[in-house]
Amino acid sequence: MVTEAERPLRADAVRNLERIVRAAHAAFADDGPDVSLEEIARRAGVGIRTLYRHFPHKGDLVRAVLDQSVAEHLTPAIERALDDENPRHGLTTLIETALDMVAREMSTLSAAKNAGSLTPDLSATFFEALTLLVRRAQQARLLRADLVPEDLPRIMAMLTSVLWTMDPKTEGWRRYLGFLLDGLSPATASVQPAAAPVVKTPRTGNWVL
């Protein structure tokens, strides 16, 4: 027996769902993380009941916006990076894409943080790709050998933290990415302490914070 939740959405419901997510994306960018669901429904041209039928909680809608952004921007970048014959170049372009996406989505990310919608699975595939690219680059002697997977979320957290100090549209984050990449070169490597164990807290994995 097919339950109501398993029934495929009608074409009009699919269109409404798409409009709501697109409208939410624009609303967060224009009005900030505290924009109301009523305003999002107005922008989408649907009734508030229709919005709640698809997204009972604001956190559900925020996560849908982030999932869509990841699918449209980050997932294709991961595929391109893994296909890159130069793993260091692939690593660099993937980090650039991630930082560019975070810069555009800062209001949505703030809304997701407030709603508790930032969970490790959002970035799991990204970090799996980073880890693989790092290993390939190390094997090719293009990256310092002491970099370990535990370093990657911390490096991304450091890089994304600079976005809160500037207008993200300036792409000023590229300066700090350049500094960091220079430091990851084997030619400039010096002996460093071992990576500290990852502390298991609710924030673990939320590299965008």
Secondary structure, 3 states (H helix, E strand, C coil): CCCHHHCCCCHHHHHHHHHHHHHHHHHHHHHCCCCCHHHHHHHHCCCHHHHHHHCCCHHHHHHHHHHHHHHHHHHHHHHHHHHCCCHHHHHHHHHHHHHHHHHHCHHHHHHHHHHCCCCHHHCHHHHHHHHHHHHHHHHCCCCCCCCCCCHHHHHHHHHHHHHHHCCHHHCCHHHHHHHHHHHCCHHHCCCCCCCCCCCCCCCCCCCCC
